[in-house]
Amino acid sequence: MDEKPVPQQPPRDAELKRFLSLADFEAAARRHLPRPLYAYLSGAAEDNVSLRDNRAAFSEFGFITRVLRNVSARTQAVTLFGRTYASPFGIAPMGISALTAYNGDLVLARAAAAACVPMIMSGSSLIPLEEVVAATPGTWFQAYLPGEVPKIEALIERVDRAGVETLVLTVDTAVLANRENNVRAGFSTPLKPSLRLAWEGLTHPRWLLGTAARTLLERGMPHFENSYATRGAPILSTRAVRDFGAKDHLNWEHLALIRRLWKRTLVVKGIMSHEDARIARETGADGIIVSNHGGRQLDGAVSPLRVLPGIVQALGSDFPVMMDSGVRRGTDVLKALALGAKFVLVGRPFGYAAAVAGEAGVRHAIRILSDEVQRDLGLLGLTSIQELCREQLLALPVLLNPTPSTNNTYDFA
């Protein structure tokens, strides 16, 4: 008779030492998570063209190093919006984190606070923003707002009342993306109860007991808590209908309204053109995030790294331009900063770390990336982030157009 699967325990701190890179967490998360949830977290849109380009763009630059410099006192601290962070990167917003890791949003926020880096809570999160901000007051909040003034006003009032200091408005979701991989893997929002979904849970017992069952027992059925001012749909529903609102109505006039209503730091996320970057600044944004949503919206949108230098040139070096999508290594962080970004945001790898090992996993993942940045600064011959500049990068055209006589290939596994 077949033995029943025994739930595995999450890795202890000592066992986390086997995770040497952010990629190690993805491999572990793939085994740990039910297929629909892993597909949601890892996948992008249609043919994953943009997802691949987000990584390829980084490989098309190489460093020019300097030597025989005293780099013993190097620091990676940066100041952004008047606050000093220990590293030049933070955690990007990720929806439904509490479904891939128990108390996912709190886990990510607490780990970020402990490391003195920012975390952006997603508007598609399953834990009330008030709870997360109370536990970690420096948490940023990202909103998906419709082009409907009453809903805009109500959510802005709620976020303000919660004490959020930095509001991030995501603007690249006018319509729903075509995420075929989600459909093929059986994922939807809300999730539809099915025999397939039940089997996925039973065959992933550590997730079933440690995340799903524990959440239901201790917190009840998760709902979309922060899409608007009031509670949204439950995550598990027989009717897979979710109110996304009239996001295709959202325009620059609404951003101007948000700017009038919101008195603290306002960031616009999803900018990919220097024309839109100028309008965002002129409309009152305090900063922007150059982003193609991790390749999850328009498949074929270029990597943010490719348009970053032009946007920075259009806005000037003093305006806070941030970037996300495709960052996996300390060298990626430094390449983005050398091309003009003031700060970098990383999403999926920290989501994987939370799923596999909770807050300890996220802390370890942050430490891995921070250690890489610190090491890479020394190998570049630099003592601070502020010394990075475009002249330290060299484009590698041979990788862009490999000939049959070369062995240069891209590995996206």
FENDA-V57256 format. One record per residue. N is the residue number from 0. RES is the residue in three letters. OMEGA is omega in whole degrees, -180 to 180 (none if undefined). D_CENTER is the distance of its C-alpha to the mean C-alpha in Angstrom with 2 decimals. Layout:
N & RES & OMEGA & D_CENTER
N & RES & OMEGA & D_CENTER
This chain:
0 & MET & -180 & 44.48
1 & ASP & 177 & 40.73
2 & GLU & 176 & 39.10
3 & LYS & 180 & 36.41
4 & PRO & 179 & 32.94
5 & VAL & -180 & 32.40
6 & PRO & 176 & 28.96
7 & GLN & 177 & 27.51
8 & GLN & 177 & 26.49
9 & PRO & -178 & 23.03
10 & PRO & 173 & 23.21
11 & ARG & -178 & 24.97
12 & ASP & -179 & 24.02
13 & ALA & -179 & 26.62
14 & GLU & 179 & 25.32
15 & LEU & -180 & 21.83
16 & LYS & 178 & 23.64
17 & ARG & 176 & 23.66
18 & PHE & -175 & 19.92
19 & LEU & 180 & 20.27
20 & SER & 178 & 17.07
21 & LEU & 180 & 13.49
22 & ALA & 179 & 15.04
23 & ASP & 180 & 17.45
24 & PHE & 179 & 15.03
25 & GLU & 179 & 14.19
26 & ALA & 179 & 17.95
27 & ALA & -180 & 18.61
28 & ALA & 179 & 16.10
29 & ARG & 177 & 17.79
30 & ARG & -172 & 21.05
31 & HIS & -172 & 20.06
32 & LEU & 169 & 18.38
33 & PRO & -174 & 20.52
34 & ARG & 180 & 20.13
35 & PRO & -178 & 18.91
36 & LEU & 176 & 15.93
37 & TYR & 179 & 15.10
38 & ALA & 178 & 15.54
39 & TYR & -175 & 13.19
40 & LEU & -172 & 10.29
41 & SER & -169 & 11.38
42 & GLY & 179 & 13.02
43 & ALA & -176 & 12.89
44 & ALA & 172 & 15.87
45 & GLU & -174 & 19.54
46 & ASP & 179 & 20.41
47 & ASN & 180 & 16.97
48 & VAL & -180 & 18.41
49 & SER & 178 & 15.37
50 & LEU & 179 & 13.29
51 & ARG & -179 & 16.17
52 & ASP & 178 & 16.60
53 & ASN & 177 & 13.15
54 & ARG & -177 & 14.54
55 & ALA & -176 & 18.11
56 & ALA & -179 & 17.76
57 & PHE & -177 & 17.13
58 & SER & -178 & 20.20
59 & GLU & 174 & 22.34
60 & PHE & 174 & 22.59
61 & GLY & -177 & 24.55
62 & PHE & 167 & 25.40
63 & ILE & -173 & 28.81
64 & THR & 172 & 29.50
65 & ARG & -175 & 32.06
66 & VAL & 179 & 34.20
67 & LEU & 175 & 36.70
68 & ARG & 178 & 34.74
69 & ASN & -178 & 34.48
70 & VAL & -176 & 30.82
71 & SER & -177 & 31.59
72 & ALA & -175 & 30.24
73 & ARG & 180 & 26.88
74 & THR & 177 & 23.97
75 & GLN & 180 & 20.29
76 & ALA & 177 & 20.19
77 & VAL & 176 & 19.13
78 & THR & -178 & 19.95
79 & LEU & -179 & 17.79
80 & PHE & 175 & 19.29
81 & GLY & 179 & 22.07
82 & ARG & 180 & 20.20
83 & THR & 178 & 20.21
84 & TYR & -175 & 17.32
85 & ALA & -179 & 18.21
86 & SER & -177 & 15.76
87 & PRO & 179 & 14.29
88 & PHE & 177 & 10.61
89 & GLY & -177 & 8.40
90 & ILE & -180 & 5.54
91 & ALA & 180 & 2.76
92 & PRO & 178 & 4.57
93 & MET & -179 & 5.57
94 & GLY & 177 & 9.24
95 & ILE & -180 & 12.24
96 & SER & -179 & 10.94
97 & ALA & 175 & 14.60
98 & LEU & 178 & 15.85
99 & THR & 177 & 14.34
100 & ALA & 179 & 15.18
101 & TYR & -177 & 17.93
102 & ASN & -171 & 16.88
103 & GLY & -178 & 13.24
104 & ASP & 178 & 12.06
105 & LEU & 179 & 14.94
106 & VAL & -179 & 14.33
107 & LEU & -178 & 10.88
108 & ALA & -179 & 12.46
109 & ARG & 178 & 15.66
110 & ALA & 179 & 14.43
111 & ALA & 180 & 12.62
112 & ALA & -180 & 15.87
113 & ALA & -180 & 18.00
114 & ALA & -179 & 16.53
115 & CYS & 171 & 16.75
116 & VAL & -178 & 13.23
117 & PRO & 172 & 11.32
118 & MET & 179 & 8.85
119 & ILE & 179 & 7.91
120 & MET & -177 & 9.42
121 & SER & 173 & 9.09
122 & GLY & 177 & 12.45
123 & SER & -177 & 12.56
124 & SER & -173 & 12.81
125 & LEU & 176 & 16.05
126 & ILE & -178 & 17.10
127 & PRO & -178 & 18.79
128 & LEU & 179 & 17.00
129 & GLU & -179 & 20.35
130 & GLU & -178 & 20.24
131 & VAL & -179 & 16.92
132 & VAL & 177 & 17.92
133 & ALA & -180 & 21.36
134 & ALA & -178 & 20.19
135 & THR & -172 & 17.80
136 & PRO & -178 & 19.06
137 & GLY & -178 & 16.67
138 & THR & 174 & 13.60
139 & TRP & 177 & 12.25
140 & PHE & 180 & 12.32
141 & GLN & -176 & 10.84
142 & ALA & 167 & 13.65
143 & TYR & -175 & 14.67
144 & LEU & 177 & 18.27
145 & PRO & 175 & 21.23
146 & GLY & -178 & 24.07
147 & GLU & -172 & 26.21
148 & VAL & -179 & 27.41
149 & PRO & 180 & 28.33
150 & LYS & 177 & 24.92
151 & ILE & -177 & 23.29
152 & GLU & -177 & 25.82
153 & ALA & -179 & 25.52
154 & LEU & 178 & 21.77
155 & ILE & 179 & 21.98
156 & GLU & 180 & 24.89
157 & ARG & -179 & 23.12
158 & VAL & 178 & 20.09
159 & ASP & -180 & 22.68
160 & ARG & 180 & 24.82
161 & ALA & 178 & 22.10
162 & GLY & 177 & 21.94
163 & VAL & -179 & 18.44
164 & GLU & -177 & 18.65
165 & THR & 178 & 15.78
166 & LEU & 179 & 15.13
167 & VAL & 178 & 12.42
168 & LEU & 177 & 13.90
169 & THR & -170 & 12.08
170 & VAL & -177 & 14.97
171 & ASP & -177 & 14.36
172 & THR & -179 & 15.20
173 & ALA & 176 & 18.97
174 & VAL & 180 & 19.73
175 & LEU & 179 & 18.24
176 & ALA & 178 & 17.09
177 & ASN & -177 & 19.29
178 & ARG & -176 & 17.34
179 & GLU & -178 & 20.44
180 & ASN & 177 & 18.96
181 & ASN & -179 & 18.08
182 & VAL & -179 & 21.69
183 & ARG & -179 & 23.20
184 & ALA & 178 & 21.51
185 & GLY & -179 & 22.67
186 & PHE & 172 & 19.48
187 & SER & 174 & 19.73
188 & THR & -8 & 18.71
189 & PRO & 176 & 20.78
190 & LEU & 176 & 21.76
191 & LYS & 175 & 25.40
192 & PRO & -180 & 27.65
193 & SER & 176 & 29.27
194 & LEU & 180 & 31.13
195 & ARG & 180 & 28.44
196 & LEU & 178 & 25.76
197 & ALA & 180 & 28.28
198 & TRP & 178 & 29.04
199 & GLU & 178 & 25.43
200 & GLY & -178 & 25.37
201 & LEU & -179 & 28.75
202 & THR & 174 & 27.89
203 & HIS & -169 & 24.84
204 & PRO & -179 & 26.73
205 & ARG & 175 & 24.51
206 & TRP & -176 & 21.66
207 & LEU & -177 & 24.42
208 & LEU & -174 & 26.06
209 & GLY & -179 & 23.38
210 & THR & -174 & 20.75
211 & ALA & -177 & 22.45
212 & ALA & -180 & 25.95
213 & ARG & 178 & 25.04
214 & THR & -179 & 22.86
215 & LEU & -178 & 25.76
216 & LEU & -172 & 28.34
217 & GLU & -176 & 26.79
218 & ARG & -177 & 24.75
219 & GLY & -179 & 26.18
220 & MET & 179 & 24.67
221 & PRO & 175 & 21.05
222 & HIS & 168 & 20.73
223 & PHE & -169 & 18.18
224 & GLU & -165 & 18.89
225 & ASN & 179 & 17.15
226 & SER & 180 & 17.34
227 & TYR & -178 & 20.55
228 & ALA & -179 & 23.07
229 & THR & -178 & 24.44
230 & ARG & -179 & 23.30
231 & GLY & -175 & 22.18
232 & ALA & 173 & 22.95
233 & PRO & -178 & 22.98
234 & ILE & 179 & 20.53
235 & LEU & -175 & 23.67
236 & SER & 176 & 26.17
237 & THR & 177 & 29.06
238 & ARG & -175 & 28.36
239 & ALA & 179 & 24.94
240 & VAL & 179 & 24.88
241 & ARG & -177 & 22.05
242 & ASP & 177 & 22.61
243 & PHE & 178 & 20.19
244 & GLY & -177 & 22.72
245 & ALA & -178 & 23.99
246 & LYS & 178 & 20.80
247 & ASP & 174 & 22.85
248 & HIS & -175 & 25.03
249 & LEU & -178 & 22.48
250 & ASN & -175 & 23.72
251 & TRP & 177 & 24.21
252 & GLU & 177 & 26.83
253 & HIS & 176 & 24.39
254 & LEU & 178 & 22.19
255 & ALA & 177 & 25.47
256 & LEU & 179 & 26.19
257 & ILE & 179 & 22.89
258 & ARG & 179 & 23.67
259 & ARG & -177 & 27.12
260 & LEU & -173 & 25.99
261 & TRP & -173 & 23.17
262 & LYS & -179 & 24.81
263 & ARG & -175 & 21.94
264 & THR & -179 & 19.06
265 & LEU & 180 & 17.67
266 & VAL & 177 & 14.71
267 & VAL & -176 & 14.39
268 & LYS & 179 & 11.20
269 & GLY & 178 & 11.99
270 & ILE & 180 & 15.00
271 & MET & 179 & 16.38
272 & SER & -179 & 20.03
273 & HIS & 176 & 21.99
274 & GLU & 179 & 24.13
275 & ASP & 179 & 21.39
276 & ALA & 179 & 20.13
277 & ARG & -179 & 23.73
278 & ILE & 179 & 24.08
279 & ALA & 179 & 21.01
280 & ARG & -179 & 22.51
281 & GLU & 180 & 25.95
282 & THR & 173 & 24.88
283 & GLY & 178 & 23.80
284 & ALA & 177 & 20.08
285 & ASP & 179 & 19.64
286 & GLY & 178 & 16.76
287 & ILE & 173 & 14.53
288 & ILE & 175 & 11.19
289 & VAL & -170 & 12.23
290 & SER & 168 & 9.98
291 & ASN & 176 & 11.14
292 & HIS & -179 & 8.32
293 & GLY & -178 & 7.73
294 & GLY & -172 & 11.45
295 & ARG & -180 & 11.42
296 & GLN & -180 & 13.87
297 & LEU & 177 & 16.80
298 & ASP & -173 & 17.60
299 & GLY & 172 & 19.29
300 & ALA & -176 & 17.26
301 & VAL & 176 & 17.33
302 & SER & 175 & 14.70
303 & PRO & -179 & 13.54
304 & LEU & -178 & 15.25
305 & ARG & -178 & 18.47
306 & VAL & -177 & 18.66
307 & LEU & -177 & 17.33
308 & PRO & 179 & 20.85
309 & GLY & 179 & 22.60
310 & ILE & 178 & 20.44
311 & VAL & 179 & 20.94
312 & GLN & -179 & 24.61
313 & ALA & -175 & 24.94
314 & LEU & -176 & 23.59
315 & GLY & -173 & 25.06
316 & SER & -178 & 23.80
317 & ASP & -178 & 23.96
318 & PHE & -177 & 21.39
319 & PRO & 174 & 17.84
320 & VAL & 177 & 15.82
321 & MET & -177 & 12.22
322 & MET & 169 & 10.20
323 & ASP & 176 & 7.03
324 & SER & 172 & 7.47
325 & GLY & -178 & 9.51
326 & VAL & -179 & 9.56
327 & ARG & -175 & 11.28
328 & ARG & 174 & 14.21
329 & GLY & 177 & 15.67
330 & THR & 176 & 17.60
331 & ASP & 178 & 14.62
332 & VAL & -176 & 13.64
333 & LEU & 176 & 17.34
334 & LYS & 178 & 17.85
335 & ALA & 179 & 15.36
336 & LEU & 178 & 17.10
337 & ALA & 179 & 20.45
338 & LEU & 171 & 19.82
339 & GLY & 179 & 19.43
340 & ALA & 175 & 15.92
341 & LYS & -173 & 16.27
342 & PHE & -178 & 12.85
343 & VAL & 179 & 9.78
344 & LEU & -176 & 6.08
345 & VAL & -176 & 4.69
346 & GLY & -170 & 2.62
347 & ARG & -177 & 5.98
348 & PRO & 179 & 8.42
349 & PHE & 173 & 8.01
350 & GLY & 176 & 8.25
351 & TYR & -178 & 11.24
352 & ALA & 178 & 12.64
353 & ALA & -179 & 12.75
354 & ALA & -174 & 14.46
355 & VAL & -170 & 16.89
356 & ALA & 174 & 17.90
357 & GLY & -177 & 16.53
358 & GLU & 179 & 16.22
359 & ALA & 178 & 18.28
360 & GLY & 179 & 16.00
361 & VAL & 177 & 12.94
362 & ARG & -180 & 15.48
363 & HIS & 179 & 16.76
364 & ALA & 177 & 13.55
365 & ILE & -180 & 13.02
366 & ARG & 178 & 16.71
367 & ILE & -177 & 16.62
368 & LEU & 178 & 14.31
369 & SER & 178 & 16.33
370 & ASP & 178 & 19.52
371 & GLU & 179 & 18.73
372 & VAL & -179 & 18.21
373 & GLN & 179 & 21.42
374 & ARG & -177 & 23.32
375 & ASP & 175 & 22.40
376 & LEU & -180 & 23.52
377 & GLY & -180 & 26.82
378 & LEU & 175 & 27.29
379 & LEU & -177 & 26.76
380 & GLY & -177 & 29.40
381 & LEU & 179 & 27.33
382 & THR & -179 & 27.43
383 & SER & 177 & 24.55
384 & ILE & -176 & 21.42
385 & GLN & -179 & 23.66
386 & GLU & -180 & 25.89
387 & LEU & 178 & 23.46
388 & CYS & -176 & 24.71
389 & ARG & -177 & 24.83
390 & GLU & 179 & 28.17
391 & GLN & 177 & 26.65
392 & LEU & 175 & 25.07
393 & LEU & 176 & 27.19
394 & ALA & -178 & 26.34
395 & LEU & -175 & 27.33
396 & PRO & 180 & 29.00
397 & VAL & 178 & 30.49
398 & LEU & 180 & 27.15
399 & LEU & -176 & 26.73
400 & ASN & -178 & 30.16
401 & PRO & 178 & 31.32
402 & THR & -180 & 35.01
403 & PRO & -178 & 36.82
404 & SER & -179 & 38.12
405 & THR & 178 & 34.74
406 & ASN & -176 & 32.72
407 & ASN & 177 & 29.29
408 & THR & 176 & 26.90
409 & TYR & 178 & 23.20
410 & ASP & -177 & 21.99
411 & PHE & -179 & 18.85
412 & ALA & none & 19.63
